Amino acid sequence: MIGAIAGDVIGSAYEHHPVKSVEFELFSGHSRFTDDTVCTIALADAILTDGDYETLLRSHCRRYPHAGYGGRFKKW
């Protein structure tokens, strides 16, 4: 889980500007968590607490409305 979140934060700065080198900053001023992290945490919460997936996804995602959700996800 830590790897997934770290990868999301590190990759967020390069999502729309991919690099083709292994030489890049891991964390920059543009690094942030995205909808991927929010959904990962929500699903982990559901698994660990035997909670309802839909309820926990909606709850977590509402806390972070600007995390970069896609149009279809927002409509859901």
C-alpha positions in Angstrom: 0.0 0.0 0.0 2.8 2.4 0.8 4.3 1.6 -2.6 1.1 2.3 -4.4 0.6 5.7 -2.6 4.3 6.7 -3.1 4.0 5.8 -6.8 0.8 7.9 -7.1 2.4 10.9 -5.5 5.7 10.6 -7.4 3.9 10.0 -10.7 1.4 12.8 -10.3 3.9 15.4 -11.3 4.5 13.5 -14.6 1.0 12.3 -15.4 0.5 14.8 -18.3 4.2 15.3 -19.0 5.8 11.8 -19.0 9.6 11.5 -18.8 11.7 9.0 -20.7 14.5 8.8 -18.3 15.3 7.3 -14.9 16.8 10.6 -13.9 13.9 12.6 -12.5 12.9 14.3 -9.2 10.9 12.0 -7.0 9.1 14.8 -5.2 8.5 18.2 -6.6 6.2 21.2 -5.9 3.8 19.5 -8.3 3.6 16.2 -6.5 0.3 15.4 -4.8 -1.9 12.5 -4.0 -4.6 11.8 -6.5 -7.9 9.9 -6.8 -5.9 6.7 -7.0 -4.7 7.2 -3.5 -8.1 8.1 -2.1 -9.7 5.1 -3.7 -6.9 2.8 -2.5 -7.3 4.0 1.1 -11.1 3.7 0.8 -10.9 0.1 -0.4 -8.3 -0.8 2.3 -10.7 0.7 4.9 -13.5 -1.5 3.5 -11.4 -4.7 3.6 -9.9 -4.1 7.0 -13.2 -3.1 8.7 -15.5 -5.4 6.7 -17.2 -2.2 5.6 -19.4 -1.5 2.6 -17.2 -0.8 -0.4 -19.6 1.7 -2.1 -20.3 3.6 1.2 -16.6 3.9 2.0 -15.6 4.9 -1.5 -18.2 7.6 -1.6 -17.3 8.8 1.9 -13.6 9.0 1.3 -14.0 10.6 -2.1 -16.3 13.3 -0.8 -13.6 14.3 1.6 -11.2 15.0 -1.3 -13.4 16.3 -4.1 -10.4 17.8 -6.0 -8.3 14.7 -6.2 -8.8 14.3 -10.0 -11.7 11.9 -10.5 -12.8 11.2 -14.0 -16.1 12.3 -15.3 -17.9 9.0 -15.1 -16.7 8.5 -11.5 -18.0 11.9 -10.5 -21.4 11.1 -12.0 -21.4 7.9 -9.9 
